[in-house]
Structures are given as C-alpha cells and as structure tokens.
C-alpha cells in the first residue's frame, strides 16, 4: 500500500459517506419523519438533520474531496488543457462541472430551507442527490490509466 492508495481511499470514502448520507436522509429519515412526526416535530428534526449534515459536509467532506481530488489530479499530471482531451480528461472535466453544480444545488437547498421555500428546497435536494449520483457514475467511468 502506498501513500497514494491512502489518498485515493480517503477520496472514495468521503464521497461514499457524502452521497450515502444524502441517500440515507432521502430514503430513510424523510419517509419516517413524514410518517411518525407531526408537522412541527418533523420540521424541527429535518432542520436539525440538514444543519448537521451541511456542517459535516462543509467541515469534512468538502475539504477532503477537494484536497484529495487536487492531489490525485496532480499525481496523474492533469492540467487545465488536458481536461479537453478525449477519455480521461473530458470525463474528469464533466465530473468536476457536475460536482460544482451539485454544490450550487446543495447551497440553494440550504438557503431555500432556511427561507421557508419548501418547493425550491425539495427541488434542489433532488437535484443535488441526482447530480451526486452522476458524479459517482462519472468517477466510475474514469479510465484507469
């Protein structure tokens, strides 16, 4: 095992926890909260879950993803120009663009939740989740060169 294996492991682990957390909230916590809690309790629980997940994302997942991602790209010799190259470069460019879009959607979701805009919050949550799954798909599609 090399240092780079640890860096890649941290990148994948952080992504798995981040996307897994989104899926857990969407597929487990939300349905149970809707079924078991009254509207006031549900709002309080979901708000607390959202704040906690957002804090962990900002403090842990995002820095780990950015730091390890930049390190892995540097190790692979990725340049801005190489992001236009067919294969690895274009897939990585698409992954990075989608990741940025997901971060924007997640930020809008947080804002909309705090601003009492439930329709926009839900749309941005679904957008962020679907985009996150797309990021994982693109990561899996990167050629192992």
N, C-alpha and C positions, 0 to 999 in steps of 0.2 A: 504494500500500500504506500502510495506516495502522498506528498502534500497536496498535489492537485486532485487526487481522489477525495481527500477530505473537503477541499473547496467545492468540488462538484457535488459531493454528498450534502453539504450544507445548503447549496443552491436548490437541489431537488427536495430536500427535507422541508426547507422553508416554503417552497412553492406548494408542496403537498399539504402542509399544515394550513396555509392560507386558503387554498382552494377547498380543501377538506372542511375547513371552518365555515366557509360560505355555504357549502352543501349541507353541513350539519344544521346550521341555523335555518336554511330554507326548507329542508326536508324533514327535520326532526323537531326543532324548537318552535318554529312558527305554527305548524299544524297543531301541536299540543297546546300551545298558548291560546290559540283560537278556540280550541275545544274545551279547555279546562278553566280558563280565566275569564272574569268579566272584563268589560272594555277598559276600565280604569287600571286594573291589575295588569292586563295584557300590555297596555301602553307603557306602564312603568317597567315591566320585565323586559320588553323588547327594546325599550330605550336604553336600559342598563346594559343589556347584551350588546347592542350596537355600539355604545360608547366604549365598552371594554374591548370589543373586537377591533374597533377603529384605533384605539390606543395601542394595542398589541401589534396591529399592522404597521402603524407609524413608527413605533419604537423598536420593533424586532424584525418583522417580515420584510418590510421595505428596505431597511438598511442592509440586511443580509442579502436580499435579492440583488440590489444594486452593486454592493461591494463584490460579491462572488461573481456576478454576471460580468462586471467590468474586468475582473481578474481573469476569468475564463476566456473572454474575448481577447484580452491582451496576450494571453498564453497561446492562443490559436493564431495570433497575428492579424486579427480583424482590424481593418481600417475603415474610415468613412467611405472611401472609394470601393472597398471590397464588398460593401453592403449591396452594391448594384450588380455584383457577379451572379450568374445563374447558380442554382443549387444552394449551397450553404449560405452565401451572402444574402440572397433575396429572401430565403426563409427566415433567417435571423432578423432581417430588416422588417419583415411582416410581423414577426413575434414582438419586436420592440415597439412598433407602431401600435399594435393591438394592446400591448401592456400599458402604454401611455393612455390609450382610450379607456381602458379598464380603470386606471387610476382616476381619470377625469370623471367617469361614471360613478365610481365609489365616492368621490368627493361631492358630487352633486347629490348622491343619495343621502349622505350625511347632512348636507345643507338642507335638503328638502324635508328630511325627517325633523330637523330642529325648527324649521319654518312652518311646520304643520301643513305640508303639501303632500298628503299621502299618496295621491296618484302618481306624482312625479317621483316620489321616493321609491315606490314599488317598481315603476318602470326602470329607474336607474339601478335598483337592486338586481332586477332580472338581467338588464344589460351587462352589468358588471360580472354577474355569475356566468352568463353565456360567453362573454369575452374571456373570462378566466379559463374556461374550458377550452376555448380556442387557442389561448396562449400555451396550454399544456399540449394540445394537439400539435401545434407548430414546433414545440420543443421536441416532441417525439419524432417529428418528421425531419429534424436536422440530420443531414448525413454525417455519419461517424467517420470523419476523415482525419 
